[in-house]
Amino acid sequence: MADSTDATLQPIKVDYLQDTLFGVNALASDCMGQLVRTAPDVQLRLAPPWPAQLLKAHRVTFEWDGQVCRGVVQQVETLTNGDLLLDIEPQP
């Protein structure tokens, strides 16, 4: 799969899991996002405002163009413009 970017910000609902001392929290947030496909992984770029809990998410699920995307978060980075960049390893 070639690298590609869907340059359009789209409203998406991101479901994510966050580990805590008391177990796993299942959380969700409505955000504006952009998908970047970087073989074999994907990057999800979220425009502010995004929830601070996403910084510690370890698994995410979201729908993009009618397809469900889910995966393990490999890295999270806050960009200088305030966007949040999630590097995601897709999972079946």
N, C-alpha and C positions, 0 to 999 in steps of 0.2 A: 504494500500500500504506500503510495506516495504521500509525502507530507502535504498537508493542506490546512487552510484556515477558513473558517466561516466567519467573515469579518462583521457580520451583523450581530449586534447585541440582541439577545432574545430573552424574554421572561421564562425562567425555569424554576422548578421546585427541586431543591437539592435535599435529599434524605441522607443523613450521615450518622455514623457511630463514633462515639467518643468514650475512651476508657477513663474511668475514675477509680479512686480507692474503693468505692462501694459497688463497682460493677460497670457495666456498659450502659451508656445513655443513648437511646435512639432519639435523634433530633431531626428537625426539618426547617427549611427556610426558603422563602420565595426571593429570588435574586434575578439580576440581569446578568447574562453570561455570554461568553464567546468560546467556541470550541476550536482547539488547535490539534490536529492529528499529526503526531510525530511518531512514525513507525518505530517500534511496535506499540508505543504508549500514546496517551492523549493528554492534553493539558486543558484545564478548564480555567478560564480567566473570568473572574467575577468583579463587576463594577460595584463601588460602594453605594449604599451601605450593605455590608455583609456582617453576619454575626461573628463575634470574637471566638466563639466555640469552634468555628471551622478551622482555626489555626491548629487545633489539636485533634482534628478528625483523623481516623485511621481507615475508614471505609466510606465510600460515597456511592449514591445511586441517583441518577437523574434521567430524564427523557429528552432526547434531542431529535428533532425532525421525525417524531413518531417511533423512534427506536429507544429502548431502554439501555442505558449505559451504566455499568457498575464496575467498581474496581477498588484496589488498595491504593491509598494515598502514599506516594513515595517521598514527596517533598512539598512543602508549602512555603511560598515566598510572598511577602508584601512588597509591591512595587512602589516606586517613588510617586506615582500619580494616585496612589491609594487603592489600586486594584489588588485583588488577591489571585495568585497563580497557583493552581494545584496540579502537580505532576501525578498522573494516575496510571497505574498498571491495570489494564482491563482484565476482568474476570468473567468467566461464563455465567 
